[in-house]
Amino acid sequence: MPRHHVAVRKKFLNLQKGSGEIAKTICAFLWMHKTRAMAYSYAHRKLKKRDFRNFMDLKTWSCCKDEMASRTASFIFGLKKAGCEINRKMLSELAISSPEAFTEVVHFVRKAALAS
């Protein structure tokens, strides 16, 4: 049984490289510090995804406002109604890299919205 404790401590010591002398020597502090760091890293990965989605929506909205004079939500709804399977990331890249292609997509969505 004592080998298990040594193995767990060794695993956490390997994870804790470069965090200072106290964290390397006191096992309780090491455990608390590393579990908190892992929790924050999980939460911040989720926040990063949220920030990127907001940024993509902002890029699409700015181009959509110029072309269609409507909100992004109605534009996305029109895309789904038209049967177009372009996701938000592709739309934002399309809006920035080739505005003329994005204009064509906007006109396609507008025609589909008026037809239904």
Residue pairs with C-beta under 8 A, 6 or more apart in sequence:
9 27
9 30
12 27
12 30
12 31
12 34
13 24
13 30
15 34
16 23
16 24
16 30
16 33
16 34
19 33
22 29
23 29
23 30
23 33
24 30
53 88
55 92
56 88
56 89
56 91
56 92
57 72
57 88
57 92
59 92
59 95
59 96
60 72
60 75
60 88
60 91
60 92
60 95
61 71
61 72
62 95
63 95
63 96
63 99
63 102
64 70
64 71
64 72
64 75
64 95
64 106
67 102
67 103
67 106
68 75
68 106
68 109
68 110
75 106
75 109
76 88
78 109
78 110
78 112
78 113
79 86
79 105
79 109
81 112
81 113
81 116
82 108
82 109
82 112
82 113
83 112
84 105
84 108
84 109
86 94
86 105
91 102
91 105
94 101
94 102
94 105
95 102
